């Protein structure tokens, strides 16, 4: 028995490509924001430590 490839209808294919593009964009934003978040967390940790030592 030979395998046949089902062709997606154009509308479904377009929606799939749009979804994949949106997912890729969201991933790029998360990766871009991560260093900023890490810096902020580190800064808050340093401020808290300084307050504990000074107080």
PDB file of N, H, CA, C and O in Angstrom:
ATOM      1  N   UNK A   1       0.853  -1.174   0.000  1.00  0.00           N
ATOM      2  CA  UNK A   1       0.000   0.000   0.000  1.00  0.00           C
ATOM      3  C   UNK A   1       0.900   1.239   0.000  1.00  0.00           C
ATOM      4  O   UNK A   1       1.817   1.336   0.815  1.00  0.00           O
ATOM      5  N   UNK A   2       0.653   2.148  -0.876  1.00  0.00           N
ATOM      6  H   UNK A   2      -0.092   2.069  -1.538  1.00  0.00           H
ATOM      7  CA  UNK A   2       1.455   3.370  -0.992  1.00  0.00           C
ATOM      8  C   UNK A   2       0.864   4.468  -0.105  1.00  0.00           C
ATOM      9  O   UNK A   2      -0.352   4.613   0.020  1.00  0.00           O
ATOM     10  N   UNK A   3       1.759   5.221   0.493  1.00  0.00           N
ATOM     11  H   UNK A   3       2.747   5.102   0.391  1.00  0.00           H
ATOM     12  CA  UNK A   3       1.317   6.349   1.314  1.00  0.00           C
ATOM     13  C   UNK A   3       0.973   7.520   0.400  1.00  0.00           C
ATOM     14  O   UNK A   3       1.660   7.781  -0.588  1.00  0.00           O
ATOM     15  N   UNK A   4      -0.092   8.209   0.748  1.00  0.00           N
ATOM     16  H   UNK A   4      -0.650   7.996   1.551  1.00  0.00           H
ATOM     17  CA  UNK A   4      -0.454   9.402  -0.013  1.00  0.00           C
ATOM     18  C   UNK A   4      -0.357  10.607   0.908  1.00  0.00           C
ATOM     19  O   UNK A   4      -0.690  10.527   2.091  1.00  0.00           O
ATOM     20  N   UNK A   5       0.093  11.707   0.366  1.00  0.00           N
ATOM     21  H   UNK A   5       0.362  11.772  -0.594  1.00  0.00           H
ATOM     22  CA  UNK A   5       0.211  12.930   1.148  1.00  0.00           C
ATOM     23  C   UNK A   5      -1.075  13.724   0.986  1.00  0.00           C
ATOM     24  O   UNK A   5      -1.498  14.053  -0.122  1.00  0.00           O
ATOM     25  N   UNK A   6      -1.676  14.017   2.120  1.00  0.00           N
ATOM     26  H   UNK A   6      -1.332  13.750   3.020  1.00  0.00           H
ATOM     27  CA  UNK A   6      -2.895  14.820   2.067  1.00  0.00           C
ATOM     28  C   UNK A   6      -2.506  16.279   1.894  1.00  0.00           C
ATOM     29  O   UNK A   6      -1.657  16.793   2.622  1.00  0.00           O
ATOM     30  N   UNK A   7      -3.117  16.929   0.950  1.00  0.00           N
ATOM     31  H   UNK A   7      -3.807  16.511   0.359  1.00  0.00           H
ATOM     32  CA  UNK A   7      -2.875  18.358   0.734  1.00  0.00           C
ATOM     33  C   UNK A   7      -3.783  19.146   1.664  1.00  0.00           C
ATOM     34  O   UNK A   7      -4.987  18.896   1.735  1.00  0.00           O
ATOM     35  N   UNK A   8      -3.199  20.091   2.368  1.00  0.00           N
ATOM     36  H   UNK A   8      -2.222  20.294   2.310  1.00  0.00           H
ATOM     37  CA  UNK A   8      -4.006  20.950   3.213  1.00  0.00           C
ATOM     38  C   UNK A   8      -4.690  21.996   2.341  1.00  0.00           C
ATOM     39  O   UNK A   8      -4.127  22.469   1.354  1.00  0.00           O
ATOM     40  N   UNK A   9      -5.886  22.339   2.717  1.00  0.00           N
ATOM     41  H   UNK A   9      -6.343  21.955   3.519  1.00  0.00           H
ATOM     42  CA  UNK A   9      -6.548  23.382   1.945  1.00  0.00           C
ATOM     43  C   UNK A   9      -5.803  24.701   2.196  1.00  0.00           C
ATOM     44  O   UNK A   9      -5.199  24.866   3.256  1.00  0.00           O
ATOM     45  N   UNK A  10      -5.832  25.622   1.263  1.00  0.00           N
ATOM     46  H   UNK A  10      -6.323  25.489   0.402  1.00  0.00           H
ATOM     47  CA  UNK A  10      -5.031  26.860   1.364  1.00  0.00           C
ATOM     48  C   UNK A  10      -5.327  27.676   2.626  1.00  0.00           C
ATOM     49  O   UNK A  10      -4.416  28.261   3.212  1.00  0.00           O
ATOM     50  N   UNK A  11      -6.593  27.717   3.044  1.00  0.00           N
ATOM     51  H   UNK A  11      -7.333  27.242   2.567  1.00  0.00           H
ATOM     52  CA  UNK A  11      -6.946  28.498   4.223  1.00  0.00           C
ATOM     53  C   UNK A  11      -6.325  27.883   5.473  1.00  0.00           C
ATOM     54  O   UNK A  11      -5.786  28.597   6.319  1.00  0.00           O
ATOM     55  N   UNK A  12      -6.400  26.577   5.587  1.00  0.00           N
ATOM     56  H   UNK A  12      -6.838  25.997   4.900  1.00  0.00           H
ATOM     57  CA  UNK A  12      -5.820  25.893   6.743  1.00  0.00           C
ATOM     58  C   UNK A  12      -4.301  26.047   6.753  1.00  0.00           C
ATOM     59  O   UNK A  12      -3.703  26.250   7.809  1.00  0.00           O
ATOM     60  N   UNK A  13      -3.690  25.954   5.605  1.00  0.00           N
ATOM     61  H   UNK A  13      -4.176  25.789   4.746  1.00  0.00           H
ATOM     62  CA  UNK A  13      -2.246  26.126   5.495  1.00  0.00           C
ATOM     63  C   UNK A  13      -1.831  27.538   5.905  1.00  0.00           C
ATOM     64  O   UNK A  13      -0.840  27.722   6.611  1.00  0.00           O
ATOM     65  N   UNK A  14      -2.591  28.521   5.460  1.00  0.00           N
ATOM     66  H   UNK A  14      -3.397  28.371   4.887  1.00  0.00           H
ATOM     67  CA  UNK A  14      -2.294  29.920   5.814  1.00  0.00           C
ATOM     68  C   UNK A  14      -2.413  30.144   7.314  1.00  0.00           C
ATOM     69  O   UNK A  14      -1.563  30.800   7.916  1.00  0.00           O
ATOM     70  N   UNK A  15      -3.474  29.597   7.924  1.00  0.00           N
ATOM     71  H   UNK A  15      -4.165  29.064   7.436  1.00  0.00           H
ATOM     72  CA  UNK A  15      -3.662  29.740   9.375  1.00  0.00           C
ATOM     73  C   UNK A  15      -2.528  29.060  10.138  1.00  0.00           C
ATOM     74  O   UNK A  15      -2.054  29.580  11.148  1.00  0.00           O
ATOM     75  N   UNK A  16      -2.097  27.901   9.652  1.00  0.00           N
ATOM     76  H   UNK A  16      -2.482  27.479   8.831  1.00  0.00           H
ATOM     77  CA  UNK A  16      -1.007  27.170  10.305  1.00  0.00           C
ATOM     78  C   UNK A  16       0.289  27.978  10.250  1.00  0.00           C
ATOM     79  O   UNK A  16       1.004  28.083  11.246  1.00  0.00           O
ATOM     80  N   UNK A  17       0.587  28.546   9.080  1.00  0.00           N
ATOM     81  H   UNK A  17       0.007  28.461   8.271  1.00  0.00           H
ATOM     82  CA  UNK A  17       1.795  29.358   8.945  1.00  0.00           C
ATOM     83  C   UNK A  17       1.722  30.602   9.820  1.00  0.00           C
ATOM     84  O   UNK A  17       2.728  31.019  10.394  1.00  0.00           O
ATOM     85  N   UNK A  18       0.545  31.191   9.923  1.00  0.00           N
ATOM     86  H   UNK A  18      -0.272  30.852   9.456  1.00  0.00           H
ATOM     87  CA  UNK A  18       0.369  32.372  10.765  1.00  0.00           C
ATOM     88  C   UNK A  18       0.588  32.014  12.232  1.00  0.00           C
ATOM     89  O   UNK A  18       1.249  32.759  12.955  1.00  0.00           O
ATOM     90  N   UNK A  19       0.048  30.892  12.677  1.00  0.00           N
ATOM     91  H   UNK A  19      -0.489  30.286  12.090  1.00  0.00           H
ATOM     92  CA  UNK A  19       0.229  30.455  14.055  1.00  0.00           C
ATOM     93  C   UNK A  19       1.704  30.189  14.352  1.00  0.00           C
ATOM     94  O   UNK A  19       2.212  30.603  15.394  1.00  0.00           O
ATOM     95  N   UNK A  20       2.387  29.503  13.443  1.00  0.00           N
ATOM     96  H   UNK A  20       1.973  29.167  12.597  1.00  0.00           H
ATOM     97  CA  UNK A  20       3.808  29.221  13.653  1.00  0.00           C
ATOM     98  C   UNK A  20       4.622  30.512  13.720  1.00  0.00           C
ATOM     99  O   UNK A  20       5.559  30.609  14.512  1.00  0.00           O
ATOM    100  N   UNK A  21       4.275  31.499  12.899  1.00  0.00           N
ATOM    101  H   UNK A  21       3.513  31.420  12.256  1.00  0.00           H
ATOM    102  CA  UNK A  21       4.974  32.785  12.932  1.00  0.00           C
ATOM    103  C   UNK A  21       4.735  33.498  14.261  1.00  0.00           C
ATOM    104  O   UNK A  21       5.660  34.082  14.826  1.00  0.00           O
ATOM    105  N   UNK A  22       3.502  33.456  14.762  1.00  0.00           N
ATOM    106  H   UNK A  22       2.750  32.981  14.304  1.00  0.00           H
ATOM    107  CA  UNK A  22       3.195  34.090  16.049  1.00  0.00           C
ATOM    108  C   UNK A  22       3.936  33.400  17.186  1.00  0.00           C
ATOM    109  O   UNK A  22       4.438  34.065  18.092  1.00  0.00           O
ATOM    110  N   UNK A  23       4.008  32.083  17.144  1.00  0.00           N
ATOM    111  H   UNK A  23       3.600  31.544  16.408  1.00  0.00           H
ATOM    112  CA  UNK A  23       4.744  31.350  18.181  1.00  0.00           C
ATOM    113  C   UNK A  23       6.230  31.704  18.150  1.00  0.00           C
ATOM    114  O   UNK A  23       6.847  31.882  19.200  1.00  0.00           O
ATOM    115  N   UNK A  24       6.799  31.805  16.962  1.00  0.00           N
ATOM    116  H   UNK A  24       6.297  31.661  16.110  1.00  0.00           H
ATOM    117  CA  UNK A  24       8.209  32.174  16.829  1.00  0.00           C
ATOM    118  C   UNK A  24       8.439  33.587  17.359  1.00  0.00           C
ATOM    119  O   UNK A  24       9.449  33.852  18.011  1.00  0.00           O
ATOM    120  N   UNK A  25       7.510  34.485  17.082  1.00  0.00           N
ATOM    121  H   UNK A  25       6.690  34.270  16.553  1.00  0.00           H
ATOM    122  CA  UNK A  25       7.626  35.855  17.584  1.00  0.00           C
ATOM    123  C   UNK A  25       7.550  35.906  19.101  1.00  0.00           C
ATOM    124  O   UNK A  25       8.310  36.639  19.734  1.00  0.00           O
ATOM    125  N   UNK A  26       6.651  35.145  19.687  1.00  0.00           N
ATOM    126  H   UNK A  26       6.034  34.550  19.173  1.00  0.00           H
ATOM    127  CA  UNK A  26       6.524  35.110  21.141  1.00  0.00           C
ATOM    128  C   UNK A  26       7.790  34.541  21.781  1.00  0.00           C
ATOM    129  O   UNK A  26       8.235  35.020  22.824  1.00  0.00           O
ATOM    130  N   UNK A  27       8.360  33.531  21.159  1.00  0.00           N
ATOM    131  H   UNK A  27       7.999  33.142  20.311  1.00  0.00           H
ATOM    132  CA  UNK A  27       9.597  32.952  21.684  1.00  0.00           C
ATOM    133  C   UNK A  27      10.731  33.973  21.632  1.00  0.00           C
ATOM    134  O   UNK A  27      11.527  34.066  22.567  1.00  0.00           O
ATOM    135  N   UNK A  28      10.806  34.733  20.552  1.00  0.00           N
ATOM    136  H   UNK A  28      10.160  34.657  19.793  1.00  0.00           H
ATOM    137  CA  UNK A  28      11.846  35.749  20.419  1.00  0.00           C
ATOM    138  C   UNK A  28      11.700  36.818  21.495  1.00  0.00           C
ATOM    139  O   UNK A  28      12.699  37.281  22.046  1.00  0.00           O
ATOM    140  N   UNK A  29      10.471  37.212  21.798  1.00  0.00           N
ATOM    141  H   UNK A  29       9.660  36.836  21.350  1.00  0.00           H
ATOM    142  CA  UNK A  29      10.250  38.219  22.845  1.00  0.00           C
ATOM    143  C   UNK A  29      10.678  37.671  24.198  1.00  0.00           C
ATOM    144  O   UNK A  29      11.334  38.370  24.971  1.00  0.00           O
ATOM    145  N   UNK A  30      10.313  36.423  24.492  1.00  0.00           N
ATOM    146  H   UNK A  30       9.781  35.856  23.864  1.00  0.00           H
ATOM    147  CA  UNK A  30      10.708  35.830  25.775  1.00  0.00           C
ATOM    148  C   UNK A  30      12.220  35.780  25.908  1.00  0.00           C
ATOM    149  O   UNK A  30      12.763  36.112  26.961  1.00  0.00           O
ATOM    150  N   UNK A  31      12.905  35.367  24.845  1.00  0.00           N
ATOM    151  H   UNK A  31      12.464  35.097  23.989  1.00  0.00           H
ATOM    152  CA  UNK A  31      14.366  35.276  24.902  1.00  0.00           C
ATOM    153  C   UNK A  31      15.005  36.648  25.033  1.00  0.00           C
ATOM    154  O   UNK A  31      16.051  36.786  25.666  1.00  0.00           O
ATOM    155  N   UNK A  32      14.390  37.659  24.443  1.00  0.00           N
ATOM    156  H   UNK A  32      13.540  37.546  23.929  1.00  0.00           H
ATOM    157  CA  UNK A  32      14.928  39.017  24.521  1.00  0.00           C
ATOM    158  C   UNK A  32      14.713  39.600  25.917  1.00  0.00           C
ATOM    159  O   UNK A  32      15.557  40.351  26.407  1.00  0.00           O
ATOM    160  N   UNK A  33      13.591  39.262  26.566  1.00  0.00           N
ATOM    161  H   UNK A  33      12.905  38.652  26.169  1.00  0.00           H
ATOM    162  CA  UNK A  33      13.261  39.811  27.875  1.00  0.00           C
ATOM    163  C   UNK A  33      13.994  39.095  29.004  1.00  0.00           C
ATOM    164  O   UNK A  33      14.139  39.667  30.085  1.00  0.00           O
ATOM    165  N   UNK A  34      14.453  37.891  28.799  1.00  0.00           N
ATOM    166  H   UNK A  34      14.336  37.427  27.922  1.00  0.00           H
ATOM    167  CA  UNK A  34      15.053  37.106  29.878  1.00  0.00           C
ATOM    168  C   UNK A  34      16.247  37.790  30.524  1.00  0.00           C
ATOM    169  O   UNK A  34      16.280  37.862  31.752  1.00  0.00           O
ATOM    170  N   UNK A  35      17.234  38.300  29.783  1.00  0.00           N
ATOM    171  H   UNK A  35      17.207  38.242  28.785  1.00  0.00           H
ATOM    172  CA  UNK A  35      18.363  38.951  30.447  1.00  0.00           C
ATOM    173  C   UNK A  35      17.933  40.144  31.300  1.00  0.00           C
ATOM    174  O   UNK A  35      18.485  40.366  32.378  1.00  0.00           O
ATOM    175  N   UNK A  36      16.958  40.906  30.826  1.00  0.00           N
ATOM    176  H   UNK A  36      16.509  40.726  29.951  1.00  0.00           H
ATOM    177  CA  UNK A  36      16.463  42.051  31.593  1.00  0.00           C
ATOM    178  C   UNK A  36      15.842  41.571  32.900  1.00  0.00           C
ATOM    179  O   UNK A  36      16.045  42.177  33.952  1.00  0.00           O
ATOM    180  N   UNK A  37      15.095  40.497  32.829  1.00  0.00           N
ATOM    181  H   UNK A  37      14.929  40.004  31.974  1.00  0.00           H
ATOM    182  CA  UNK A  37      14.449  39.956  34.019  1.00  0.00           C
ATOM    183  C   UNK A  37      15.497  39.452  35.001  1.00  0.00           C
ATOM    184  O   UNK A  37      15.375  39.674  36.205  1.00  0.00           O
ATOM    185  N   UNK A  38      16.519  38.781  34.501  1.00  0.00           N
ATOM    186  H   UNK A  38      16.618  38.600  33.522  1.00  0.00           H
ATOM    187  CA  UNK A  38      17.569  38.261  35.370  1.00  0.00           C
ATOM    188  C   UNK A  38      18.309  39.410  36.046  1.00  0.00           C
ATOM    189  O   UNK A  38      18.601  39.346  37.240  1.00  0.00           O
ATOM    190  N   UNK A  39      18.616  40.474  35.275  1.00  0.00           N
ATOM    191  H   UNK A  39      18.379  40.526  34.305  1.00  0.00           H
ATOM    192  CA  UNK A  39      19.284  41.641  35.865  1.00  0.00           C
ATOM    193  C   UNK A  39      18.426  42.267  36.953  1.00  0.00           C
ATOM    194  O   UNK A  39      18.929  42.638  38.013  1.00  0.00           O
ATOM    195  N   UNK A  40      17.132  42.382  36.691  1.00  0.00           N
ATOM    196  H   UNK A  40      16.723  42.080  35.830  1.00  0.00           H
ATOM    197  CA  UNK A  40      16.223  42.954  37.685  1.00  0.00           C
ATOM    198  C   UNK A  40      16.157  42.116  38.938  1.00  0.00           C
ATOM    199  O   UNK A  40      16.168  42.652  40.046  1.00  0.00           O
ATOM    200  N   UNK A  41      16.087  40.799  38.777  1.00  0.00           N
ATOM    201  H   UNK A  41      16.078  40.364  37.876  1.00  0.00           H
ATOM    202  CA  UNK A  41      16.060  39.901  39.938  1.00  0.00           C
ATOM    203  C   UNK A  41      17.347  40.039  40.753  1.00  0.00           C
ATOM    204  O   UNK A  41      17.315  40.092  41.982  1.00  0.00           O
ATOM    205  N   UNK A  42      18.467  40.095  40.055  1.00  0.00           N
ATOM    206  H   UNK A  42      18.493  40.052  39.056  1.00  0.00           H
ATOM    207  CA  UNK A  42      19.765  40.212  40.735  1.00  0.00           C
ATOM    208  C   UNK A  42      19.864  41.540  41.482  1.00  0.00           C
ATOM    209  O   UNK A  42      20.360  41.586  42.607  1.00  0.00           O
ATOM    210  N   UNK A  43      19.396  42.608  40.863  1.00  0.00           N
ATOM    211  H   UNK A  43      18.992  42.570  39.949  1.00  0.00           H
ATOM    212  CA  UNK A  43      19.428  43.920  41.496  1.00  0.00           C
ATOM    213  C   UNK A  43      18.543  43.941  42.745  1.00  0.00           C
ATOM    214  O   UNK A  43      18.942  44.481  43.777  1.00  0.00           O
ATOM    215  N   UNK A  44      17.348  43.357  42.657  1.00  0.00           N
ATOM    216  H   UNK A  44      17.024  42.918  41.819  1.00  0.00           H
ATOM    217  CA  UNK A  44      16.471  43.298  43.833  1.00  0.00           C
ATOM    218  C   UNK A  44      17.112  42.488  44.958  1.00  0.00           C
ATOM    219  O   UNK A  44      16.989  42.831  46.134  1.00  0.00           O
ATOM    220  N   UNK A  45      17.788  41.422  44.584  1.00  0.00           N
ATOM    221  H   UNK A  45      17.888  41.143  43.629  1.00  0.00           H
ATOM    222  CA  UNK A  45      18.470  40.597  45.585  1.00  0.00           C
ATOM    223  C   UNK A  45      19.589  41.393  46.276  1.00  0.00           C
ATOM    224  O   UNK A  45      19.740  41.308  47.494  1.00  0.00           O
ATOM    225  N   UNK A  46      20.366  42.159  45.515  1.00  0.00           N
ATOM    226  H   UNK A  46      20.243  42.228  44.525  1.00  0.00           H
ATOM    227  CA  UNK A  46      21.434  42.970  46.095  1.00  0.00           C
ATOM    228  C   UNK A  46      20.876  44.059  47.011  1.00  0.00           C
ATOM    229  O   UNK A  46      21.435  44.327  48.075  1.00  0.00           O
ATOM    230  N   UNK A  47      19.784  44.678  46.598  1.00  0.00           N
ATOM    231  H   UNK A  47      19.330  44.459  45.733  1.00  0.00           H
ATOM    232  CA  UNK A  47      19.163  45.722  47.439  1.00  0.00           C
ATOM    233  C   UNK A  47      18.670  45.116  48.746  1.00  0.00           C
ATOM    234  O   UNK A  47      18.872  45.698  49.811  1.00  0.00           O
ATOM    235  N   UNK A  48      18.032  43.962  48.677  1.00  0.00           N
ATOM    236  H   UNK A  48      17.868  43.490  47.811  1.00  0.00           H
ATOM    237  CA  UNK A  48      17.529  43.304  49.888  1.00  0.00           C
ATOM    238  C   UNK A  48      18.684  42.929  50.818  1.00  0.00           C
ATOM    239  O   UNK A  48      18.575  43.092  52.033  1.00  0.00           O
ATOM    240  N   UNK A  49      19.784  42.428  50.260  1.00  0.00           N
ATOM    241  H   UNK A  49      19.873  42.296  49.273  1.00  0.00           H
ATOM    242  CA  UNK A  49      20.943  42.059  51.077  1.00  0.00           C
ATOM    243  C   UNK A  49      21.532  43.294  51.747  1.00  0.00           C
ATOM    244  O   UNK A  49      21.884  43.259  52.926  1.00  0.00           O
ATOM    245  N   UNK A  50      21.638  44.382  50.993  1.00  0.00           N
ATOM    246  H   UNK A  50      21.353  44.410  50.035  1.00  0.00           H
ATOM    247  CA  UNK A  50      22.184  45.611  51.562  1.00  0.00           C
ATOM    248  C   UNK A  50      21.305  46.132  52.700  1.00  0.00           C
ATOM    249  O   UNK A  50      21.814  46.603  53.717  1.00  0.00           O
ATOM    250  N   UNK A  51      19.987  46.046  52.523  1.00  0.00           N
ATOM    251  H   UNK A  51      19.574  45.663  51.697  1.00  0.00           H
ATOM    252  CA  UNK A  51      19.084  46.503  53.582  1.00  0.00           C
ATOM    253  C   UNK A  51      19.222  45.646  54.834  1.00  0.00           C
ATOM    254  O   UNK A  51      19.187  46.164  55.950  1.00  0.00           O
ATOM    255  N   UNK A  52      19.379  44.334  54.650  1.00  0.00           N
ATOM    256  H   UNK A  52      19.408  43.914  53.743  1.00  0.00           H
ATOM    257  CA  UNK A  52      19.547  43.444  55.810  1.00  0.00           C
ATOM    258  C   UNK A  52      20.834  43.777  56.555  1.00  0.00           C
ATOM    259  O   UNK A  52      20.856  43.807  57.786  1.00  0.00           O
ATOM    260  N   UNK A  53      21.919  44.029  55.798  1.00  0.00           N
ATOM    261  H   UNK A  53      21.901  44.004  54.798  1.00  0.00           H
ATOM    262  CA  UNK A  53      23.210  44.331  56.429  1.00  0.00           C
ATOM    263  C   UNK A  53      23.202  45.708  57.102  1.00  0.00           C
ATOM    264  O   UNK A  53      23.809  45.891  58.157  1.00  0.00           O
ATOM    265  N   UNK A  54      22.519  46.661  56.494  1.00  0.00           N
ATOM    266  H   UNK A  54      22.026  46.513  55.637  1.00  0.00           H
ATOM    267  CA  UNK A  54      22.510  48.023  57.033  1.00  0.00           C
ATOM    268  C   UNK A  54      21.527  48.149  58.203  1.00  0.00           C
ATOM    269  O   UNK A  54      21.722  48.964  59.105  1.00  0.00           O
ATOM    270  N   UNK A  55      20.484  47.340  58.172  1.00  0.00           N
ATOM    271  H   UNK A  55      20.327  46.678  57.440  1.00  0.00           H
ATOM    272  CA  UNK A  55      19.418  47.479  59.170  1.00  0.00           C
ATOM    273  C   UNK A  55      19.733  46.737  60.404  1.00  0.00           C
ATOM    274  O   UNK A  55      18.942  46.745  61.348  1.00  0.00           O
TER     275      UNK A  55
END
